[in-house]
């Protein structure tokens, strides 16, 4: 059960970081010619935060009870 909570927490963090990333809408700002270097720096930070969150989520999937329960369910 503890592994399941780790997985759910990792998923929640990945989703939160994605929501923050797409909230910037850099493509829309760039299309209007309104994007600044500071916006791009913020975007880069948020991409990195999301990448790290996805790495943690992948680790939770591969190292947690999720794979064990999946293989157990197949037998």
C-alpha positions in Angstrom: 0.0 0.0 0.0 2.8 2.4 0.7 4.2 1.9 -2.8 0.7 2.7 -4.1 0.7 6.0 -2.3 4.2 6.8 -3.6 2.9 6.1 -7.1 -0.2 8.3 -6.6 1.9 11.1 -5.1 4.3 10.9 -8.1 1.4 11.1 -10.5 -0.1 14.1 -8.7 3.2 15.9 -8.9 3.6 15.1 -12.6 0.1 16.3 -13.3 0.7 19.5 -11.3 3.9 20.3 -13.1 2.2 19.7 -16.5 -0.6 22.0 -15.5 1.9 24.7 -14.6 3.8 24.1 -17.8 0.9 24.4 -20.2 -0.5 27.3 -18.2 2.3 29.5 -19.6 1.1 29.0 -23.2 4.4 30.0 -24.8 3.2 29.1 -28.3 0.3 31.5 -28.0 2.5 34.3 -26.7 5.1 33.6 -29.3 2.5 33.7 -32.1 1.5 37.1 -31.0 5.1 38.3 -30.8 4.8 38.9 -27.0 7.2 36.4 -25.7 10.2 37.7 -23.8 13.5 36.1 -22.7 12.2 36.0 -19.1 9.2 34.0 -20.3 11.5 31.6 -22.1 13.6 31.2 -18.9 10.4 30.5 -16.9 9.3 28.0 -19.5 12.6 26.2 -19.4 12.5 25.9 -15.6 9.0 24.5 -15.8 10.0 22.0 -18.5 12.8 20.8 -16.3 10.4 20.5 -13.3 8.0 18.5 -15.4 10.8 16.3 -16.7 12.0 15.5 -13.2 8.4 14.8 -12.0 8.0 12.4 -14.9 11.3 10.6 -14.0 10.0 10.2 -10.4 6.7 8.9 -11.8 8.5 6.4 -14.1 10.6 5.2 -11.1 7.6 4.8 -9.0 5.9 2.7 -11.7 9.0 0.5 -12.3 10.0 0.2 -8.7 6.7 0.0 -6.9 3.9 -2.5 -6.4 2.3 -1.4 -9.7 4.3 -3.8 -11.8 4.1 -6.5 -9.2 0.3 -6.3 -9.1 0.1 -6.2 -12.9 2.1 -9.4 -13.2 0.2 -11.0 -10.4 -3.1 -10.1 -12.0 -2.0 -11.9 -15.2 -1.4 -15.2 -13.5 
